[in-house]
Amino acid sequence: MVASLLRMASSRIRQADLGLGRDWILIIYGAIIGTVTACGAVAFAKALHLTEEGSRGAQAAWPIYLLPVLPMVGALLTGLLVHFLAQDARGHGVPQVIDAIARRGGRIPWRVGAVKIVASIATVGSGGSGGVEGPIVQIGATSGSVFGQAARTNRVELSTLVGCGAAAGIASVFNAPIAGVFFVLEVMLRDFSLRILAPIVIASVFSTAMTQVLLHKNDAIFAVGLQGYEFSAFELPSYILLGFVCVLVSVGFTRLLHWTEERFDRVRISRIILPAFGAGLLGLAGIAWVLLMRGYGTEQKVPPFFGNGYQTIVRLIEPGTFAAAPAEALGQAAEVELRGDGTPLLVSVLVLLTLFKAGATCLTLGSGGSGGVFAPSLYVGATSGAAFGLLLERLSLLPQGATPASYALVGMAAVIAGTTFAPFTGILLLYELTREPRVLLPAMLASIIAAIGSHLWMGDSIYTMKLRQSGVLVGGGRDMTVMRRVQARAVPLTPLPDEPIYASDPLSKLISMHMPRTAPDFVVVDEHGRYLGMVTGEDLRTALVDREAIPLLLVAELLRTDLPTVDPEETLDTVMEKFAGSDVAGLCMMSQSQGRPLGLITRANVIRRYQQALESA
């Protein structure tokens, strides 16, 4: 029903085109997707907020040993939904969207978005450590994909509409339209061309405007005022050093999450129960925190690293938190009331919060829970930045008017940049979340250092590490973008010989066929015409060295079954990776459904087709 309505709307738009090109059509589509995504995002955020408030109230009233119960119930519901309805709704969402763009041309089933909504509310709302940006990106991307498929757009246009939905989701949830655009361009599409940029910007603008209409407000999520603070050149060394600290935090967080995912993948437990198992470990970590805080002299009911952790972030970026007496500041920053002896105690608690939040997020998402990594990255950036600022204050290295709150703010942007390799997203997100321009310069400095340092250290971001292991190339630049737009079916094929080649044929048959052919490689089939393997020109030339043995050899003796085949739906980036791993001039393109070869795709023709696409891009 919905798809029919969308097709009708698309048809009406085309009929009313009046000569406008496809670029204008995409802009109109972007406006529609942005508006619809905003409505869904607002409903999702409100439902999540209400669920999280109810869970925290219940956990505060229950005995300490019941802390794991609600997270486990929410995780079990997530496991059931994901296992039976949508496998792609597992985890933090963004890698699944990147994978859909790279491998399936942006095709995402509608049920993925629907399941993601409920699964994320169940995971994060019950106390799981995660954020809302991953779910909302996947929900928005699904809406863009469903709309694009209903409108019968081509592969490139569909990927653009997926980006429109993702940007609209970020813009709505964070009230951050510019950061939403840059997130999609830097992380997902890696394409800054005007024809891609225009509809994504429109979608982000419409989403933000509709959100403000629905909520009747236009406030920053982390409104903060650093009155009296002015960045000075004397702080340059401090912020440079903070950038390197955030490299350590970003790399540690990313690798810990990846390591946790690998370990949970090896656990021999049903995928349905596995998220609940991770939530149980999260609950035990929560009990450990509460007991630890009792040792500091306070009674705390709900650990501050449960849920998205926004309350802790708000306190850490407020200068008044650190202007209070040390013990009072410690209570404000860590959501506790501690009796201690000053700055060292506060720093130690902030470091512990960083470690506990990173570990809690890895347990939640690594086990298969549904949530994002933006909020946890903001959290560990704020706690580690605040701890660093406090140490500088302890060493009397902060200039007059400076505050550890500014280092917490900069740490948020730098850790986002370090984990995602998207410095512009980190910088702009910080500004739009806080509307605080006084820290833009140090945020730019620390974010670039964190992004470059993390990239040099580990090569893959928090989103791409697992994707690369599964064979999805996530390079950047114009060349990779162009290669992802062109499918293998667009490459001219070298036709197969009229007479099939069988493994039982004498090798002399290939030699007689070799001379008139431009392609030196041969596809071998069975008696039913199904693909068996190939005989390469290099192997054939090697056999020609001993001409006396040729009459005694069969094709089967030179048959190679280890060479990959190419599917017509694959894009050129994956085809080139297959050629890179196989020292041959050609590979067999075949119909996967029938197992029959369609022709020979050569390295030269792939490069020629890529060059044509590059010139027309």
Residue pairs with C-beta under 8 A, 6 or more apart in sequence:
2 110
2 146
2 150
3 146
3 149
3 150
4 150
6 146
6 147
6 150
6 151
7 150
7 151
7 152
9 32
9 151
10 29
10 150
10 151
10 152
13 25
13 28
13 29
14 25
17 24
17 25
22 157
23 195
23 198
26 157
26 160
26 161
26 195
26 198
26 199
27 198
27 199
27 202
29 147
29 148
29 151
29 153
29 161
29 164
29 199
30 161
30 164
30 198
30 199
30 200
30 201
30 202
30 203
30 206
31 202
31 203
31 206
32 147
33 140
33 143
33 144
33 147
33 161
33 164
33 165
33 168
33 203
34 164
34 167
34 168
34 171
34 202
34 203
34 204
34 205
34 206
34 207
34 210
35 206
35 207
35 210
36 143
36 147
37 139
37 140
37 143
37 144
37 165
37 168
37 169
37 172
37 203
37 207
38 168
38 171
38 172
38 206
38 207
38 208
38 209
38 210
38 211
38 214
39 210
39 214
40 117
40 139
40 140
40 143
41 136
41 139
41 140
41 168
41 169
41 172
41 173
41 207
41 211
42 172
42 211
42 214
42 215
44 117
44 120
44 121
44 132
44 135
44 136
44 139
44 173
45 132
45 136
45 172
45 173
47 117
47 121
47 125
48 120
48 121
48 124
48 125
48 132
51 121
51 122
51 125
51 126
52 124
52 125
52 127
52 307
52 308
54 125
55 70
55 74
55 125
55 126
55 127
55 307
56 127
56 302
56 306
56 307
58 70
59 66
59 67
59 70
59 127
59 301
59 302
59 306
60 301
60 302
61 301
62 69
64 287
64 290
64 291
64 301
65 287
67 127
67 283
67 286
67 287
67 290
67 302
67 303
68 279
68 280
68 282
68 283
68 284
68 286
68 287
69 283
70 126
70 127
71 126
71 127
71 128
71 279
71 280
71 282
71 283
71 306
71 364
72 276
72 279
72 280
72 283
73 126
73 276
74 122
74 123
74 125
74 126
74 127
74 128
74 279
75 122
75 123
75 126
75 128
75 275
75 276
75 278
75 279
75 364
75 367
75 368
75 369
76 272
76 273
76 275
76 276
76 279
77 118
77 119
77 122
78 119
78 122
78 123
78 275
78 368
78 369
78 370
79 270
79 271
79 272
79 273
79 274
79 275
79 276
79 368
80 272
81 89
81 115
81 118
81 119
81 122
82 89
82 90
82 115
82 119
82 271
82 275
82 368
82 370
83 270
83 271
83 272
85 111
85 114
85 115
86 109
86 111
86 112
86 114
86 115
86 116
88 96
88 100
88 108
88 109
88 112
88 138
89 96
89 112
89 115
89 116
89 119
89 138
89 370
90 96
90 368
90 370
91 134
91 261
91 365
91 368
91 369
91 370
92 130
92 134
92 365
92 370
92 371
92 372
92 373
93 116
93 134
93 135
93 137
93 138
93 370
93 372
94 133
94 134
94 137
94 138
94 187
94 188
94 372
94 373
94 463
95 463
95 464
95 466
95 467
96 112
96 138
97 108
97 137
97 138
97 141
97 162
97 166
97 188
98 187
98 188
98 463
98 464
98 467
98 472
98 474
99 467
99 470
99 472
100 106
100 107
100 108
100 141
100 145
100 162
101 159
101 162
101 188
101 189
101 484
102 467
102 472
102 473
102 474
102 484
102 571
102 573
103 472
103 574
105 155
105 158
105 159
105 487
105 569
106 144
106 145
106 148
106 155
106 158
106 159
106 161
106 162
107 145
107 149
107 158
108 138
108 141
108 142
108 145
108 146
108 162
109 142
110 142
110 146
112 138
112 142
113 138
113 139
113 141
113 142
113 143
113 146
116 135
116 138
116 139
116 142
116 370
117 135
117 139
119 135
119 370
120 130
120 132
120 134
120 135
120 370
120 371
122 370
123 130
123 275
123 364
123 369
123 370
123 371
124 130
124 131
124 132
124 135
124 307
124 308
124 370
124 371
125 307
126 279
127 279
127 282
127 283
127 286
127 302
127 306
127 307
128 279
128 282
128 306
128 307
128 364
128 369
128 371
129 282
129 305
129 306
129 307
129 309
129 357
129 360
129 361
129 363
129 364
129 365
129 371
129 376
130 308
130 361
130 364
130 365
130 369
130 370
130 371
130 372
130 373
130 375
130 376
131 308
131 371
131 372
131 373
131 374
131 375
131 376
131 378
132 173
132 308
132 371
132 372
132 374
132 375
133 169
133 170
133 173
133 174
133 372
133 373
133 374
133 375
134 370
134 371
134 372
134 373
134 374
135 370
135 371
135 372
136 169
136 170
136 172
136 173
136 372
137 166
137 169
137 170
137 183
137 372
139 165
139 169
140 164
140 165
140 166
140 167
140 168
140 169
140 170
141 162
141 163
141 165
141 166
141 169
142 165
143 165
144 161
144 162
144 163
144 164
144 165
144 166
144 168
144 203
145 158
145 161
145 162
145 165
147 161
147 165
148 157
148 158
148 161
148 162
149 158
153 161
155 485
155 487
156 485
159 189
160 189
160 195
160 196
160 199
160 200
161 199
162 188
163 184
163 185
163 188
163 189
163 196
163 200
164 199
164 200
164 202
164 203
165 203
166 180
166 183
166 184
166 188
167 177
167 180
167 181
167 183
167 184
167 200
167 201
167 203
167 204
167 207
168 180
168 203
168 204
168 206
168 207
169 180
169 207
170 176
170 179
170 180
170 183
170 184
170 204
171 177
171 179
171 180
171 181
171 203
171 204
171 205
171 207
171 208
171 211
172 207
172 208
172 210
172 211
174 180
174 221
174 429
174 432
174 433
175 208
175 211
175 212
175 218
175 219
175 220
175 221
175 432
176 428
176 429
176 432
176 433
177 204
177 205
177 207
177 208
177 432
178 204
178 428
178 432
179 425
179 428
179 429
179 432
180 204
180 207
181 197
181 200
181 201
181 204
182 422
182 424
182 425
182 428
183 422
183 425
183 429
184 200
185 191
185 192
185 196
185 197
185 200
186 420
186 421
186 422
186 424
186 425
187 420
187 421
187 422
187 425
187 461
187 463
189 196
189 481
190 474
190 475
190 476
190 477
190 480
190 481
191 478
191 481
193 481
193 617
212 218
220 432
220 433
220 434
220 435
221 310
221 433
222 310
222 313
222 314
222 317
222 433
222 434
223 434
223 435
224 317
224 318
224 319
224 405
224 409
224 434
224 436
225 319
225 436
226 319
226 403
226 405
226 406
226 409
226 436
226 438
226 439
227 319
228 401
229 319
229 401
229 402
229 403
229 406
229 438
230 401
230 438
231 406
231 438
231 439
231 441
231 442
232 399
234 399
235 399
235 402
235 442
236 445
238 392
238 397
238 398
238 407
239 407
239 410
239 442
239 445
239 446
240 445
240 446
240 449
241 388
242 385
242 388
242 407
242 410
242 411
242 414
242 442
242 446
243 414
243 445
243 446
243 447
243 448
243 449
243 450
243 453
244 449
244 453
245 384
245 388
245 411
246 381
246 384
246 385
246 411
246 414
246 415
246 417
246 418
246 446
246 449
246 450
247 418
247 449
247 450
247 453
247 454
247 457
249 354
249 380
249 381
249 384
249 411
249 415
249 418
250 377
250 414
250 415
250 417
250 418
250 419
250 450
250 454
251 418
251 454
251 457
251 458
252 358
253 358
253 361
253 376
253 377
253 380
253 415
253 419
253 462
254 419
254 454
254 458
254 461
254 462
254 465
255 458
256 358
256 359
256 362
257 361
257 362
257 365
257 366
257 373
257 462
258 462
258 465
258 466
259 362
260 362
260 363
260 365
260 366
260 367
261 365
261 366
261 466
263 366
264 274
264 278
264 366
264 367
264 368
267 274
267 277
269 277
271 368
274 367
274 368
275 367
275 368
275 369
277 367
278 363
278 364
278 366
278 367
278 368
278 369
279 363
279 364
279 367
279 369
281 363
281 367
282 306
282 360
282 363
282 364
285 303
285 305
285 356
285 359
285 360
285 363
286 302
286 303
286 305
286 306
286 360
289 300
289 303
289 305
289 356
290 300
290 301
290 303
292 352
293 299
293 300
293 336
293 338
294 300
296 336
296 338
296 339
296 340
296 345
296 349
297 338
297 339
297 340
298 331
298 336
298 337
298 338
298 339
300 335
300 336
303 356
303 360
304 311
304 312
304 334
304 335
304 336
304 353
305 312
305 353
305 356
305 357
305 360
305 379
306 360
308 375
308 379
309 357
309 375
309 376
309 379
310 375
311 335
312 333
312 334
312 335
312 353
312 379
312 382
312 383
313 378
313 379
313 382
313 412
315 321
315 332
315 333
315 335
316 333
316 382
316 383
316 386
316 405
316 408
317 382
317 405
317 408
317 409
317 412
317 434
318 332
318 405
319 403
319 405
319 406
321 329
321 332
321 333
321 405
322 329
322 333
322 386
322 389
322 390
322 393
322 403
322 404
322 405
323 329
323 403
324 332
326 340
326 341
326 342
326 343
326 345
326 346
327 338
327 339
327 340
327 341
327 342
327 345
329 346
330 336
330 338
330 340
330 345
330 346
330 349
331 337
331 338
333 346
333 349
333 350
333 386
334 346
334 349
334 350
334 353
336 349
338 345
338 349
340 346
343 390
343 391
343 393
343 394
344 394
346 390
347 387
347 390
347 391
347 394
350 383
350 384
350 386
350 387
350 390
351 383
351 384
351 387
353 379
353 383
354 380
354 383
354 384
354 387
357 376
357 379
357 380
357 383
358 376
358 380
361 371
361 373
361 376
364 371
365 371
365 373
373 419
373 462
374 416
374 429
377 412
377 415
377 416
377 419
377 420
377 462
378 412
378 415
378 416
378 433
380 415
381 408
381 411
381 412
381 413
381 414
381 415
381 416
382 408
382 409
382 411
382 412
383 408
383 411
384 411
384 415
385 404
385 407
385 408
385 409
385 410
385 411
385 412
385 414
386 404
386 405
386 407
386 408
386 411
388 404
388 407
388 411
389 398
389 403
389 404
389 405
389 406
389 407
389 408
390 404
392 398
392 404
392 407
393 404
398 404
406 438
406 439
406 442
409 430
409 434
409 436
409 439
409 443
410 430
410 439
410 442
410 443
410 446
411 446
412 426
412 430
412 433
413 426
413 427
413 429
413 430
413 443
413 446
413 447
414 426
414 443
414 446
414 447
414 449
414 450
415 426
415 450
416 422
416 425
416 426
416 429
416 430
416 447
417 423
417 425
417 426
417 427
417 447
417 448
417 450
417 451
417 454
418 447
418 450
418 451
418 453
418 454
419 454
419 461
419 462
420 426
420 461
420 462
420 463
421 451
421 454
421 455
421 461
422 451
422 461
423 444
423 447
423 448
423 450
423 451
426 443
426 447
426 450
426 451
427 440
427 443
427 444
427 447
430 436
430 439
430 443
431 437
431 440
431 443
454 461
455 461
458 465
460 468
460 474
463 474
464 472
464 474
467 474
468 474
471 574
471 577
473 480
473 573
473 574
473 577
475 573
478 614
478 617
479 614
480 573
481 617
482 610
482 613
482 614
482 617
483 571
483 572
483 573
483 576
483 610
483 613
484 571
484 572
484 573
485 571
485 613
485 617
486 571
486 572
486 609
486 610
486 613
487 568
487 569
487 570
487 571
487 572
488 566
488 567
488 568
488 569
488 570
488 571
488 572
488 575
488 589
488 601
488 606
489 568
489 569
490 609
491 572
491 575
491 601
491 605
491 606
491 609
492 605
492 609
493 589
493 598
493 599
493 600
493 601
493 605
494 518
494 519
494 586
494 599
494 600
494 601
494 602
494 605
495 599
495 600
496 523
496 597
496 599
496 600
497 513
497 517
497 522
499 513
500 525
500 529
501 509
501 510
501 513
501 522
501 523
501 524
501 525
501 535
501 555
502 524
502 525
502 526
502 527
502 555
503 524
503 526
503 532
503 554
503 555
503 556
503 559
504 554
504 555
504 556
505 554
505 555
506 551
506 553
506 554
506 555
507 540
507 543
507 550
507 553
507 554
507 555
507 557
507 558
508 550
508 551
509 555
510 522
510 535
510 540
510 555
511 540
511 544
511 550
513 522
514 520
514 537
514 540
519 537
519 585
519 586
519 600
519 602
520 536
520 537
520 538
520 540
520 585
520 586
521 534
521 535
521 536
521 537
521 584
521 585
521 586
521 600
522 534
522 535
522 540
522 555
523 531
523 534
523 588
523 597
523 600
524 531
524 532
524 533
524 534
524 535
524 555
524 559
525 531
525 532
525 596
525 597
526 532
529 596
530 594
530 595
530 596
531 565
531 588
531 590
531 595
531 596
531 597
532 559
532 561
533 559
533 560
533 561
533 562
533 563
534 559
534 560
534 563
534 584
534 587
534 588
535 555
535 558
535 559
535 560
536 560
536 563
536 584
536 585
537 585
538 583
538 584
539 558
539 560
540 558
543 549
543 550
543 553
543 558
544 550
563 582
563 584
563 587
563 588
564 578
564 581
564 582
564 587
565 587
565 588
565 589
565 590
566 575
566 578
566 587
566 588
566 589
566 590
566 601
567 589
567 590
567 592
568 589
568 591
568 598
572 606
572 609
572 610
572 613
575 587
575 601
575 606
576 606
576 610
578 587
579 587
579 603
579 606
584 603
585 602
585 603
585 604
586 600
586 601
586 602
586 603
587 600
587 601
588 597
588 599
588 600
588 601
589 597
589 598
589 599
589 600
589 601
590 596
590 597
590 598
591 598
